[in-house]
Amino acid sequence: MDLRHLAPDFAVTPQIDPADLAEAAKLGFRVVIDNRPDEEVGPDLQGAAIEAAAKAAGMEYHYLPYYPGALTRDLIAAFEAQMEVIEGPVLAYCRSGTRSSHLWALWQAGKRPTEEIVEAAAKAGYDHSGLVPLLQMHAESR
């Protein structure tokens, strides 16, 4: 598991294996958010398998698929609503962690300065410079 912390209580990672959830729970994660659509992976990595492993490890599981190129208002709103009611620490994943990091960044827009969000993503290995206009627009709409 390639953990990339965006904040002390929020990390992203590329695709995980069900076996990774026991380790994630030992590291203190309480919630796993699956942003990878089931259509992108085989049955052994689909949501049902990850959910079963998360629950066996004592973690909450949430499936919120983010299809490539489909960063919609509804998706952003669903992620934000989810984040308001769950108690972390949170581990979110997709194919590379990028889509999960985009959702985190948008959730933080208006809560943190844009430069801080972009810097946190960069430290985790994600280039969010192209998201700056969207982050600023989202922050202003709050």
SULGINOR-V206600 format. One record per backbone hydrogen bond with DSSP energy under -1.0 kcal/mol. NH is the residue of the N-H (numbers start at 1). CO is the residue of the C=O. If there is no record, write none. Layout:
nh: (NH/NH)
co: (CO/CO)
//
This chain:
nh: (4/6/7/10/11/12/13/15/20/21/24/25/26/27/28/29/30/31/32/33/34/35/40/41/45/50/51/52/53/54/55/56/57/58/59/60/62/64/66/70/72/76/77/78/79/80/81/82/83/84/85/86/90/91/92/93/94/101/102/103/104/105/106/107/108/109/111/112/117/118/119/120/121/122/123/124/125/126/131/132/135/136/137/138/139/140/141)
co: (12/10/10/7/90/4/92/95/17/18/20/21/22/23/25/24/89/89/60/91/62/93/37/38/42/46/47/48/49/50/51/52/53/55/54/30/32/34/35/67/70/72/73/74/75/76/77/78/79/80/82/82/9/31/11/33/13/97/98/99/100/101/102/103/104/105/108/108/113/114/115/116/117/118/119/120/122/121/128/129/131/132/133/134/135/136/137)
//
